[in-house]
Amino acid sequence: METVISSKITIKSSIDSPRLAYTLDFIFNHFFDCGFDLNPDSHQNLPCISYNNSSSDINNLSIPASSYLSSTDILPDPEAINPDSPAFDIFSFVFYFLSRAEEYDFQSDDSFHRFTSAKSHFGDQISKPLVDIQVLKFAEAIREKLNINLTRRSTFTCIHTVDIDQFYAFKNKSLKRTIGGFVSSTLKANVNNLKDRKNSLTKGDDPYDSFDFLQSQSKDFTSFYFILVGNYDKIDNALDITQNEIKDQLHLLDTQATIGLHPSVSSRNADSVLAKEKQTLESVMNKKILHSRQHFLQLNFPETYRQLIKQGIQHDHSLGYHDAIGFRAGTSNPFYWFDLNKNQATELMIHPLLAMDVTLKKYLQLQPDQAITQVKKLINQCKEVDAPFSLLWHNSSFYEAEGWGGWKEVYLEIVNYCRELSA
């Protein structure tokens, strides 16, 4: 029988739930360019997928249906999401990962109450895009059983993102902060720091001003800059973005990239604070801000995403591990967030993050050459499944006096490797 490319695939199932519809939408409308028809009793003489608890349908592709997608349970039967089990349910597996069910009601020992890689049910396999791998295997089964080829939507590319916690190390700070910095550096006998402070004030050079370099290296990629707007404190140490020099820099970045908000730690569970930060950035940019990434990747389900939706954010880029590199949701493809407690899909698009500079240096404590090796392995995983690779770098992560010696080469090796694989 000749293999055909289908514009729509039929799923025969007695289950009609928001969870199943959401999962099928991701697989057939977003991962593949196919579409689907959920029909409880298909009598059409067309090949279809049977998703029921009944015995196998020898004429179609049968998927064992667990009770997970027809329930409101937070967690599934472990066998349903075990790829080696006869009861493996690909749809429940995908939904479990994308909904981030394991991140509800977990106990955290992290200072920011963040979900850590060690807490993940699949923690030893986060370096693999488990969802993408299983969905591609599923597509192969569809081709073999139903003689239907599914066409992928995505392809490998680099999503280049930069978090700007502070635009400058020394410039554009208040007199109090400037004097305090000089006093602190003097007391610590930090000669290099004192020299850099002086050059910043007299010549305008600043070690955090890496923006021309970042733009030159990312011009072949889709780029985002996330701006911390929160009030200055020990955690959210942002600069005043309404200063003319910073406003000018923001508008330059906006010509080549998308500007997003970097919600402060102080804005957590404080709608008025988040609204003010967003309003400030929108006023400077003179347009709506639709993208965001949490400062310190502080993300809690479902509160954080509900808060972002309430403030009109449509895209979030926070879903990555702070303490590891890899696939927190089993995929690097964007997907809509599903609110488990409300049992409904939302219009907030999640863009998974795979690797962050601070993770490599601080949490994993890798040397530059080790970091290059580990990130290249991750990039290769994305290339194998034709999915995007999302990188987070900070504009400040090139300042050697703060311990970033050798990391400019890491950054260059990563972006050049992505450029090479994208060619």
ChimeraX attribute file (.defattr): number of C-alpha atoms within 10 A of each C-alpha:
attribute: neighborCount
match mode: 1-to-1
recipient: residues
	/A:1	5
	/A:2	6
	/A:3	11
	/A:4	12
	/A:5	13
	/A:6	15
	/A:7	15
	/A:8	14
	/A:9	19
	/A:10	18
	/A:11	24
	/A:12	21
	/A:13	19
	/A:14	16
	/A:15	19
	/A:16	13
	/A:17	14
	/A:18	16
	/A:19	25
	/A:20	19
	/A:21	18
	/A:22	22
	/A:23	23
	/A:24	21
	/A:25	18
	/A:26	20
	/A:27	23
	/A:28	23
	/A:29	16
	/A:30	18
	/A:31	22
	/A:32	20
	/A:33	17
	/A:34	20
	/A:35	18
	/A:36	18
	/A:37	15
	/A:38	20
	/A:39	16
	/A:40	16
	/A:41	11
	/A:42	16
	/A:43	8
	/A:44	8
	/A:45	6
	/A:46	11
	/A:47	18
	/A:48	24
	/A:49	20
	/A:50	27
	/A:51	23
	/A:52	20
	/A:53	15
	/A:54	10
	/A:55	9
	/A:56	14
	/A:57	14
	/A:58	9
	/A:59	13
	/A:60	17
	/A:61	21
	/A:62	20
	/A:63	21
	/A:64	20
	/A:65	23
	/A:66	22
	/A:67	17
	/A:68	21
	/A:69	23
	/A:70	16
	/A:71	14
	/A:72	15
	/A:73	14
	/A:74	17
	/A:75	13
	/A:76	20
	/A:77	14
	/A:78	12
	/A:79	15
	/A:80	23
	/A:81	21
	/A:82	14
	/A:83	14
	/A:84	9
	/A:85	11
	/A:86	10
	/A:87	17
	/A:88	20
	/A:89	22
	/A:90	23
	/A:91	25
	/A:92	24
	/A:93	24
	/A:94	23
	/A:95	24
	/A:96	24
	/A:97	21
	/A:98	23
	/A:99	23
	/A:100	22
	/A:101	19
	/A:102	17
	/A:103	20
	/A:104	16
	/A:105	11
	/A:106	13
	/A:107	11
	/A:108	13
	/A:109	10
	/A:110	9
	/A:111	7
	/A:112	13
	/A:113	13
	/A:114	20
	/A:115	26
	/A:116	18
	/A:117	21
	/A:118	12
	/A:119	13
	/A:120	15
	/A:121	12
	/A:122	15
	/A:123	15
	/A:124	10
	/A:125	15
	/A:126	22
	/A:127	20
	/A:128	19
	/A:129	23
	/A:130	21
	/A:131	22
	/A:132	22
	/A:133	16
	/A:134	16
	/A:135	20
	/A:136	18
	/A:137	13
	/A:138	16
	/A:139	20
	/A:140	16
	/A:141	15
	/A:142	20
	/A:143	17
	/A:144	13
	/A:145	17
	/A:146	19
	/A:147	17
	/A:148	21
	/A:149	19
	/A:150	23
	/A:151	15
	/A:152	19
	/A:153	15
	/A:154	16
	/A:155	16
	/A:156	19
	/A:157	22
	/A:158	25
	/A:159	21
	/A:160	23
	/A:161	26
	/A:162	21
	/A:163	24
	/A:164	22
	/A:165	22
	/A:166	21
	/A:167	28
	/A:168	21
	/A:169	18
	/A:170	24
	/A:171	19
	/A:172	19
	/A:173	14
	/A:174	12
	/A:175	9
	/A:176	8
	/A:177	12
	/A:178	16
	/A:179	11
	/A:180	12
	/A:181	16
	/A:182	17
	/A:183	13
	/A:184	14
	/A:185	16
	/A:186	13
	/A:187	9
	/A:188	10
	/A:189	11
	/A:190	13
	/A:191	11
	/A:192	12
	/A:193	19
	/A:194	17
	/A:195	11
	/A:196	18
	/A:197	23
	/A:198	16
	/A:199	15
	/A:200	18
	/A:201	14
	/A:202	9
	/A:203	10
	/A:204	12
	/A:205	17
	/A:206	20
	/A:207	22
	/A:208	19
	/A:209	20
	/A:210	17
	/A:211	17
	/A:212	11
	/A:213	10
	/A:214	20
	/A:215	17
	/A:216	10
	/A:217	16
	/A:218	20
	/A:219	12
	/A:220	16
	/A:221	19
	/A:222	15
	/A:223	22
	/A:224	23
	/A:225	26
	/A:226	23
	/A:227	28
	/A:228	30
	/A:229	27
	/A:230	27
	/A:231	16
	/A:232	12
	/A:233	9
	/A:234	7
	/A:235	13
	/A:236	20
	/A:237	15
	/A:238	21
	/A:239	24
	/A:240	20
	/A:241	22
	/A:242	15
	/A:243	11
	/A:244	12
	/A:245	12
	/A:246	17
	/A:247	16
	/A:248	15
	/A:249	15
	/A:250	20
	/A:251	15
	/A:252	14
	/A:253	19
	/A:254	16
	/A:255	9
	/A:256	16
	/A:257	19
	/A:258	16
	/A:259	26
	/A:260	27
	/A:261	27
	/A:262	28
	/A:263	27
	/A:264	27
	/A:265	19
	/A:266	15
	/A:267	20
	/A:268	18
	/A:269	13
	/A:270	11
	/A:271	14
	/A:272	11
	/A:273	17
	/A:274	24
	/A:275	17
	/A:276	15
	/A:277	22
	/A:278	26
	/A:279	18
	/A:280	18
	/A:281	24
	/A:282	17
	/A:283	13
	/A:284	17
	/A:285	17
	/A:286	11
	/A:287	10
	/A:288	15
	/A:289	21
	/A:290	20
	/A:291	24
	/A:292	24
	/A:293	26
	/A:294	22
	/A:295	25
	/A:296	19
	/A:297	21
	/A:298	22
	/A:299	21
	/A:300	17
	/A:301	19
	/A:302	18
	/A:303	12
	/A:304	15
	/A:305	22
	/A:306	17
	/A:307	18
	/A:308	21
	/A:309	16
	/A:310	11
	/A:311	18
	/A:312	15
	/A:313	22
	/A:314	19
	/A:315	24
	/A:316	25
	/A:317	23
	/A:318	21
	/A:319	21
	/A:320	27
	/A:321	24
	/A:322	25
	/A:323	19
	/A:324	22
	/A:325	23
	/A:326	28
	/A:327	27
	/A:328	29
	/A:329	26
	/A:330	25
	/A:331	27
	/A:332	26
	/A:333	25
	/A:334	21
	/A:335	23
	/A:336	21
	/A:337	23
	/A:338	25
	/A:339	18
	/A:340	18
	/A:341	12
	/A:342	10
	/A:343	15
	/A:344	14
	/A:345	17
	/A:346	16
	/A:347	13
	/A:348	21
	/A:349	17
	/A:350	22
	/A:351	24
	/A:352	26
	/A:353	31
	/A:354	30
	/A:355	25
	/A:356	24
	/A:357	20
	/A:358	18
	/A:359	18
	/A:360	22
	/A:361	17
	/A:362	11
	/A:363	12
	/A:364	14
	/A:365	12
	/A:366	14
	/A:367	13
	/A:368	18
	/A:369	13
	/A:370	13
	/A:371	21
	/A:372	20
	/A:373	13
	/A:374	16
	/A:375	24
	/A:376	15
	/A:377	14
	/A:378	19
	/A:379	25
	/A:380	16
	/A:381	19
	/A:382	26
	/A:383	18
	/A:384	13
	/A:385	19
	/A:386	18
	/A:387	24
	/A:388	25
	/A:389	25
	/A:390	24
	/A:391	23
	/A:392	21
	/A:393	19
	/A:394	21
	/A:395	22
	/A:396	23
	/A:397	19
	/A:398	21
	/A:399	19
	/A:400	14
	/A:401	12
	/A:402	11
	/A:403	11
	/A:404	15
	/A:405	14
	/A:406	14
	/A:407	21
	/A:408	15
	/A:409	13
	/A:410	20
	/A:411	21
	/A:412	14
	/A:413	17
	/A:414	20
	/A:415	19
	/A:416	14
	/A:417	17
	/A:418	23
	/A:419	16
	/A:420	9
	/A:421	14
	/A:422	14
	/A:423	7
